[in-house]
Amino acid sequence: MLIVLLIISILILVSIPNVTKHFATIDEKGCKAYIAMVQGQVEAYRVDYMGYPTIEDLVAKGYLKENETSCPNKEAIVITSEGEVKLANAPSATNAGG
């Protein structure tokens, strides 16, 4: 009986880090999918109003709901002046090139 409990305990200890790693991956993929969806809404707004919106414009015109202004993992998103949707704390591509 003790051997069975030992084996079960070892299996649980091995599986817990894998489960937490998968949750982080799920959050990351969910955020990427959300950014792609908001990018589609930005393009729809641009077609309708001939200009790039802010997050507030998308909410005001009904393209996004009030509670849909950040990624599912609660990271804030922004829309650049060129209409690109990205994470607020992500480094810009122009600064990365030097």
N, C-alpha and C positions, 0 to 999 in steps of 0.2 A: 504494500500500500504506500509506503514512504517513497519507494522508487517511482511509482506512478506519479505521485505529487511532485517529486523532483523533476521529472521529465516535463510535466505540464508547466511548472514554474519556469523552466529554461525556455520552453517554447514561447511563453508569454513575454519573457524578457527580450527574446530575439525579435518578436513581432512588433512590439511597441514602437521602437525607433522607425521601422519601415512604415507604419501607419501614419506617424506624424509627418514623415517626409512626403507621403502621398497627399496629405491635407495641404501642405505648402504648394505642391505642384498643382493641385486642383484650384487653389486660390489664384495662382499666377495665370493659369489658362482661362479661368473665368474672367479675370480682369482684361486679358487680351481680347477675348470675345466681346466683352462689354465695350471696349474702346472701338472695336470694329463696328459695332452696332451704332454707337454715337457718331462715328465718322459717316455712316450712311445717313443719319438724321441731319448732319451738317450739310451734306451734299443735297439732300432734299430741300432744306431751307434755302440753300444758295440758288437752286433752280427756281424756287417760288419767289424769293425776295431779291435776287441779284446781288447778294453780298454774304459775307461770312458772319455767322452769329456768335454770340457769347453763350455760355451755359444758361444764363438768365433769359436770353432771347428764346432759346429752345424751350424752356419751361413756360415762358409767357405765351408763346404761340402754340403750345400743346404738342410739341415734338417729343418732349420728355415730361415725365411726371415729376412732381416736387421732390419725391424721395429717391429719384434715380439720377442724382447729380454726382455720384462717386462710384467707384468700383465696388463690387460685392465685398471685398476685403477692407472697405472704408478708406482706400487711398483716393485722394482728390484728383480730378482730371481737369485739364484746361484745354482751351481751343486757341491755337496761335493765330496771329493776324493773317497767316496764309491758309487758315482753315484746317490745320492738322490737329487732331485730337491726340493728347498724350498725357502721361501722368504728370502731376504738378511738380513732383520732386525729381523727375527724370532729367539727366543731363541733356543739353541740346546737342544736336548733331553738328552744328556749326562750331561749337566750342571744342568738340572732340577732335576735329580735324587739325587744329592748331593754327 
